[in-house]
């Protein structure tokens, strides 16, 4: 399993939280939260728990199976290549 940063952004937007509002609600800087959402930093376990709580999720919903992630990335890459042709 690996952290799927895209889930944080998806669920935050679905719950109508702003990036700034979510950062404040979980007690981190806007810059730190932005890094979680763009995948450049994996949040600590306690921060993940706070994010999941605010988004009404189980922490496990912020992770994906490694193979699933690779398959999605490969599919996306093939799709982008086909659009260029």
C-alpha positions in Angstrom: 0.0 0.0 0.0 1.2 3.5 -0.7 -0.1 6.9 0.2 -2.4 8.3 -2.5 -2.1 12.1 -2.3 -4.8 12.5 -4.9 -7.4 11.1 -2.5 -6.9 14.0 -0.1 -7.5 16.6 -2.8 -10.5 14.8 -4.2 -12.2 14.3 -0.9 -11.4 17.8 0.4 -13.0 19.3 -2.7 -16.0 17.0 -2.5 -16.5 18.1 1.1 -16.2 21.8 0.1 -13.1 22.5 2.2 -10.7 25.1 0.9 -7.0 24.2 1.0 -6.4 27.0 3.6 -9.4 25.9 5.7 -8.3 22.3 5.8 -4.7 23.3 6.7 -6.0 25.4 9.6 -8.5 22.7 10.7 -5.8 20.1 11.1 -3.2 22.4 12.5 -0.6 22.6 9.8 0.7 25.4 7.6 -0.9 26.0 4.2 2.5 25.2 2.6 2.7 21.9 4.4 -0.8 20.9 3.4 -0.2 21.9 -0.2 2.8 19.5 -0.2 0.6 16.7 1.0 -1.9 17.3 -1.8 0.7 17.5 -4.5 2.5 14.4 -3.3 5.9 15.9 -2.5 5.5 15.1 1.2 3.8 12.2 2.9 2.0 13.3 6.1 2.9 11.7 9.5 0.4 9.2 10.8 -1.1 11.7 13.3 -1.6 14.2 10.5 -3.2 11.6 8.2 -5.6 10.7 11.0 -6.6 14.3 11.5 -7.1 14.7 7.7 -9.2 11.5 7.6 -11.3 12.7 10.5 -12.1 16.1 9.0 -13.0 14.4 5.7 -15.1 11.7 7.4 -12.9 8.9 6.0 -11.0 6.0 7.4 -7.3 6.6 7.2 -7.0 3.5 4.9 -9.0 5.3 2.2 -6.0 7.6 1.7 -3.8 4.7 0.5 -3.9 2.6 -2.6 -2.5 -0.7 -3.7 0.8 -0.3 -5.4 -0.2 -2.4 -8.4 -3.4 -0.4 -8.8 -1.4 2.8 -8.8 1.0 1.5 -11.5 -1.9 0.3 -13.6 -3.6 3.7 -13.4 -0.4 5.5 -14.2 0.3 3.2 -17.2 -3.3 3.7 -18.5 -3.0 7.4 -18.1 0.3 7.5 -20.0 -1.1 5.4 -22.9 -4.2 7.7 -23.0 -2.0 10.8 -23.2 0.1 9.2 -25.9 -2.9 8.3 -28.0 -4.2 11.9 -27.8 -0.9 13.2 -29.1 -1.1 11.1 -32.3 
